[in-house]
């Protein structure tokens, strides 16, 4: 008695020959879900937005659709009011919920203010002082200070008149100026301390230290401007944002995304391609070795080079899977995690030749249900790599989008379709089931055997004319029989062969496929 039972359905392992596949794995899969061990269809896409012009990159911010024609990164900032921070679209930008966009950088005042003593100096108690001021926006952002004013001799009891402020810069929401005055400690160090905040429109201000004494030291001395070529902005915990410029990794001042102190910069040996945050770890993908930087504050970030030559082939192929960062390299899909470091996750899934044929330099990727989904090639195709089990597997999909984006708020994977205008939910729960194809491993027998019956068990998900079901049995590589019978034993033609395979083409759920030499063997199972 010879019987084949398939009751666990998995994806492809292209690296293995069809007759060497483990039980349940497939030679070909297109459009199947493969989440719970049975065979079920993905749903159709649902178009939810259409742009007026062709886009290359899209982002859904709340209910607002944004699109760009270049490689752009956009992330919400770690601030109380909703703001979106954007790099790759010219100089770094900040977008408000109103739709207004502003340059991220706040240039400090270029010139020192002028100071004048009001009253007669007591030379016996005189000390040398300086003033500086900063710009402050309506969002509470503060610039670096202006150059120090000229040295002024001052004695207690006298006020100082401040004039010569620069004209207020336009288009950056500056509403106030903060005044700082120098103070020398007993140890001889001199620092600036806050003394007053005034309206940006004031051109003259009299400061009396007795009425407005020193408060806290200036916080923004090191609030360097983000470089105009900064790219890849990424959010990390503890109010930190990271980005890169050439070989340098940049970090903002915590909770101050407009300020990118030079003192926090880290330098790699190779040009940086992209970044991904995994908890408090920043994965840094380059044209050579990958790196990781760890720390809870930018001033304590420690960077380490991973001593494995895994260059990143595509910035837009970098995906944060939650438990790891994944990206395409020359030898396969690389994962970087806090616990396991860097590894070739697909080393048992693809040969180097098979991986290269996917053209990893063209990847545009996202995640779907924790899986790595990517479109690739000049004429786009889609693949899904499942790394959740002990053995990774591969699923194909007929959609060929220009871009893929994961929407964190809804959990949907969004696809910018090949026309560059339509955005659709991939595998939308609001849509009907699509049709999938699944081809089993090759069952090889030492001597020819005969199968006289087949039973396919499952659930019909679509009623009426929309239901599609076709099962094909192949023997020694040739179509042997086909049937559209579902949940009913069907007889097969007479014939003995060594190699047997089953192909499924349906939009129904398949739970088990059984081939036996006789119908009674299936009925008695």
Secondary structure as UniProt FT lines:
FT   STRAND          3..6
FT   TURN            14..15
FT   HELIX           18..20
FT   TURN            23..24
FT   STRAND          26..30
FT   STRAND          46..50
FT   STRAND          57..61
FT   TURN            62..63
FT   STRAND          64..68
FT   STRAND          73..76
FT   STRAND          83..87
FT   STRAND          93..96
FT   TURN            97..98
FT   STRAND          101..103
FT   STRAND          114..118
FT   HELIX           123..125
FT   STRAND          127..129
FT   STRAND          131..137
FT   TURN            138..139
FT   STRAND          152..154
FT   TURN            156..157
FT   STRAND          159..163
FT   STRAND          174..184
FT   TURN            186..187
FT   STRAND          190..199
FT   TURN            200..201
FT   STRAND          205..208
FT   TURN            209..211
FT   TURN            221..222
FT   TURN            228..229
FT   STRAND          231..235
FT   TURN            238..239
FT   STRAND          241..245
FT   TURN            246..247
FT   STRAND          248..251
FT   TURN            254..255
FT   TURN            257..258
FT   HELIX           262..264
FT   STRAND          266..267
FT   STRAND          272..278
FT   TURN            279..280
FT   STRAND          281..286
FT   STRAND          291..294
FT   HELIX           298..300
FT   STRAND          302..305
FT   HELIX           315..317
FT   STRAND          319..320
FT   STRAND          325..328
FT   STRAND          333..337
FT   TURN            338..340
FT   STRAND          341..344
FT   TURN            345..349
FT   HELIX           352..357
FT   HELIX           360..362
FT   STRAND          364..368
FT   TURN            369..370
FT   STRAND          371..376
FT   TURN            377..380
FT   STRAND          381..386
FT   STRAND          393..397
FT   STRAND          403..407
FT   TURN            408..411
FT   STRAND          412..416
FT   TURN            418..419
FT   STRAND          422..425
FT   TURN            426..427
FT   TURN            429..430
FT   STRAND          436..440
FT   STRAND          443..450
FT   STRAND          453..459
FT   HELIX           464..466
FT   STRAND          469..475
FT   TURN            476..477
FT   STRAND          478..483
FT   STRAND          490..491
FT   STRAND          496..506
FT   STRAND          509..516
FT   HELIX           519..523
//
